[in-house]
Amino acid sequence: MPFAWAAKCSCTVHILFTPRQVFNDAQGSLDMDGKFSPLYRQDSSKISTDDLIKMLADFRKPEKSKLQTIPGQLNVTIECVPPDLSNTVTLSYIPFKPFEEECERVSVEIEEFLPEEAKYPFTVFKNHLYKSFAKARNVAVCVQFRDSDEEGAAPLKCIYGKPGETLFTTSACAAVLHHNQNPEFYDEVKIELPVHVHEKHHILFTVYHISCEISTKTSTKKREGVQSLVGYSWAPLLDGRMQSIELQLPVSATLPPTCMTRPRMPRRQNTPDIKWVENSKPLFKVKTNVASTIYPEDLHLHKFFQHCQLMRSSSEGNPAELIKYLKCLHAMEAQVNIQFLPTVLTTATKEAQEIAVNSTRVLTPDPMTVIIHVVSQCHEEGLENYLRSFLKYVFVSGNSGTTHEVLATAVTAILKQTADFNTSNKLLKYYWFFF
């Protein structure tokens, strides 16, 4: 529960507040060792964000300030990161080399949530899901990740622990906000997702009421009952595909078996084994943020990858359906194309080879037109350096004769289609990439 806050330049931290100069001189030299004093108290239930912004203008006149000060001092030190920084770990806590086994100080890479306009290809593996709580109703919340909704199913040990705790844990709890009818939790839960996600994977939320009233007249038995169960809520991990969305979930007083097969809102009704709180109103809000290099949020790319996997793992895949999904890739946003650039180019090239060597597959230039479309988008965004990196570090031709024949055949077919002048012009313009 925030009791004070801090603001420095354009960076705001909900811990402590005091104004201070960021730079030492007009040349922009950073103040590497800052001391914050005095400290001012914040009551989140009384001071709004607009009120805090207005107070910034009055700090040059401390004699007129009526804010309550807190004894103490906050020291902040800024250190320059050397280019050969050692003893660091990735977002998934995988050590970078060099790394000393008995080191006492470890630097952790921070997840950067870039805006959608940012365009860069994924170059390292990560498969995380972040859960942040928006609003609840005067409760504490415990989070678990499960792969089954059967009775007695155990939670998976894949939730990242807090500093000082074990690396992974089976549950994480949100802090309790005392005397707040509509609290906003500041907690965020980070989950290491499994490589293969199925329909039974889900997040289970257990809602508790925490009693903070301790009276001398209260019996010992009642004092021990600080935590009382309110209900449960759950959310599937796959709703067609992985998505970063804000969920509004109802709360059930009981946790029935096979909860993942229950009907969704607004058709939820009470049954003998499930009782919805307040007629299944969406009382609990939670936001998910997917940070994965293997599960795309884009619907077109998701269906394309899904169908390619189906065709490689079984004989159920329909080549005609694959052509349809290939054509749909032209509707993808540029940032999605570039994020999954190595995978899209590699998969499209393999499909072109499969179509060329398999006599049962219809010969079509669609995989080649997708490659041309992606290459053209990279040039239009001024990111052709990613294409050169792909050719140098990622692309493996395998049988170079087959790859060359496939490309030559597809190029000939496209150039013969005189009706598609746009694709032909792009092919001739960016010919360097293909040969």
Residue pairs with C-beta under 8 A, 6 or more apart in sequence:
1 44
1 175
1 176
1 177
1 178
2 14
2 15
2 42
2 44
2 186
3 41
3 42
3 43
4 15
4 16
4 17
4 39
4 40
4 41
4 42
4 70
5 12
5 13
5 14
5 15
5 16
5 17
5 42
5 52
6 12
6 13
6 14
6 15
6 16
6 17
6 18
6 36
6 74
7 13
7 17
7 19
7 52
7 56
8 19
8 20
8 22
8 34
8 76
9 22
14 186
15 74
16 36
16 39
16 40
16 70
16 74
17 39
17 40
17 42
17 52
18 36
18 37
18 38
18 39
18 40
18 74
19 56
19 59
20 31
20 34
20 35
20 36
21 31
22 30
22 31
23 29
23 30
23 31
24 30
24 31
30 78
31 78
32 77
32 78
32 79
33 75
33 76
33 77
33 78
34 75
34 76
34 77
34 78
35 73
35 74
35 75
35 76
36 73
36 74
36 75
36 76
37 72
37 73
37 74
38 69
38 70
39 69
39 70
39 71
39 72
39 73
39 74
40 67
40 68
40 69
40 70
41 67
41 68
41 69
41 70
42 52
45 179
45 180
55 65
55 67
58 64
58 65
59 65
85 107
86 96
86 98
86 99
86 100
87 95
87 98
87 99
87 100
87 103
87 105
87 106
87 107
88 95
88 96
88 99
88 106
88 107
88 108
88 109
89 95
89 96
89 99
89 106
89 107
89 108
89 109
90 96
90 109
90 124
90 126
91 109
91 110
91 111
91 126
91 128
91 291
92 125
92 126
92 128
92 192
93 108
93 160
93 167
111 128
111 130
111 190
111 291
113 289
113 291
114 120
116 333
116 335
117 335
118 335
119 334
119 335
119 338
119 339
119 381
119 383
120 338
120 339
120 386
121 338
121 339
121 340
121 341
121 342
121 386
121 390
122 293
122 339
122 340
122 342
124 293
125 293
125 294
126 291
126 292
126 293
127 192
127 193
127 194
127 195
127 292
127 293
127 294
127 295
128 190
128 191
128 192
128 193
128 290
128 291
128 292
129 190
129 191
129 193
129 237
129 242
129 288
129 289
129 290
129 291
129 292
130 188
130 189
130 190
130 191
130 288
130 289
130 290
130 291
131 143
131 188
131 189
131 191
131 203
131 286
131 287
131 288
132 185
132 187
132 188
132 189
132 286
132 287
132 289
133 141
133 174
133 184
133 185
133 187
133 285
133 286
133 287
134 184
134 185
134 246
134 285
134 286
134 287
135 182
135 183
135 184
135 284
135 285
136 182
136 183
136 185
136 207
136 283
136 284
136 285
137 181
137 182
137 183
137 283
137 284
138 177
138 180
138 181
138 182
138 183
138 209
139 176
139 183
139 207
139 208
139 209
139 210
139 230
140 173
140 174
140 175
140 176
140 207
140 208
140 209
140 210
140 227
141 173
141 174
141 185
141 205
141 206
141 207
141 208
141 284
142 171
142 172
142 173
142 174
142 205
142 206
142 208
143 159
143 171
143 172
143 173
143 174
143 189
143 203
143 204
143 205
144 155
144 159
144 170
144 171
144 203
144 204
144 206
145 155
145 156
145 158
145 159
145 191
145 201
145 202
145 203
145 204
146 153
146 154
146 155
146 156
146 200
146 201
146 202
146 203
146 204
147 153
147 156
147 194
147 198
147 200
147 201
148 200
149 200
149 202
149 234
149 257
149 258
149 259
149 260
149 261
150 257
150 258
151 257
154 170
155 170
155 171
155 204
156 170
156 194
157 168
157 169
157 170
158 168
158 191
158 192
158 193
158 194
159 168
159 169
159 170
159 171
159 172
159 189
159 190
159 191
159 192
160 167
160 168
160 169
160 189
160 190
160 191
160 192
161 167
161 168
161 169
162 172
168 192
172 187
172 189
173 187
174 185
174 187
175 185
175 186
175 187
176 210
176 212
177 183
177 184
177 185
178 212
191 203
193 237
193 292
193 295
194 201
195 294
197 237
197 238
197 242
197 295
198 238
199 236
199 238
199 260
200 260
201 236
201 237
201 238
202 234
202 235
202 236
202 237
202 259
202 260
203 234
203 235
203 237
204 232
204 233
204 234
204 255
205 232
205 233
205 234
205 235
205 249
205 284
205 286
206 229
206 232
207 229
207 230
207 231
207 232
207 233
207 251
207 284
208 227
208 228
208 229
208 230
209 227
209 228
209 230
210 226
210 227
211 225
211 226
211 227
211 228
214 223
230 251
230 253
230 277
231 251
231 252
231 253
231 254
231 277
232 251
232 252
232 254
232 255
232 259
233 249
233 250
233 251
233 252
233 284
234 249
234 259
234 260
235 247
235 249
235 286
235 288
236 260
240 299
240 302
241 295
241 296
241 297
241 299
241 302
242 290
242 292
242 295
242 296
242 297
242 302
243 288
243 290
243 297
244 287
244 288
244 289
244 290
244 297
245 287
245 288
246 285
246 286
246 287
246 288
247 285
247 286
247 287
247 288
248 282
248 284
248 285
249 282
249 283
249 284
249 285
249 286
250 265
250 268
250 276
250 277
250 280
250 281
250 282
250 283
250 284
251 276
251 277
251 278
251 283
251 284
252 259
252 274
252 275
252 276
252 277
253 275
253 276
253 277
254 273
254 274
254 275
256 262
256 271
256 273
256 274
257 273
259 274
262 268
262 274
263 269
265 280
265 282
266 280
268 276
268 280
269 276
269 280
270 276
277 283
290 297
293 340
295 302
296 302
296 305
296 336
296 339
296 340
298 332
298 333
298 336
300 325
300 328
300 329
300 331
300 332
301 329
301 332
301 336
301 340
301 344
303 325
303 328
304 325
304 326
304 328
304 329
304 347
305 343
305 347
307 317
307 321
307 322
307 325
308 317
308 322
308 347
308 351
310 316
310 317
311 317
311 319
311 322
319 355
319 360
319 361
319 362
320 362
322 351
323 362
323 364
323 366
326 348
326 351
326 366
326 367
326 369
326 370
327 366
329 337
329 344
329 370
329 373
330 369
330 370
330 373
334 377
334 380
334 381
337 344
337 373
337 374
337 377
337 378
338 377
338 378
338 381
338 383
338 386
341 374
341 378
341 386
341 387
341 390
342 390
342 394
344 370
344 374
345 371
345 374
345 390
345 394
345 395
346 394
346 395
348 367
348 368
348 370
348 371
348 374
349 367
349 371
349 395
349 403
349 406
351 367
352 367
352 368
352 371
352 406
352 407
352 410
353 402
353 403
353 406
354 361
355 361
355 362
355 363
355 364
355 367
356 363
356 402
356 405
356 406
356 409
356 410
357 402
363 409
363 413
365 410
365 413
365 414
365 417
367 410
368 407
368 410
368 411
368 413
368 414
369 414
369 420
369 423
371 434
372 414
372 423
372 426
372 427
372 430
373 423
373 426
375 387
375 426
375 430
375 433
376 426
376 429
376 430
378 384
378 386
378 387
379 429
379 430
387 433
391 433
397 403
397 404
407 434
407 435
411 427
411 434
414 420
414 423
414 424
414 427
415 424
415 427
417 423
417 424
418 424
427 434
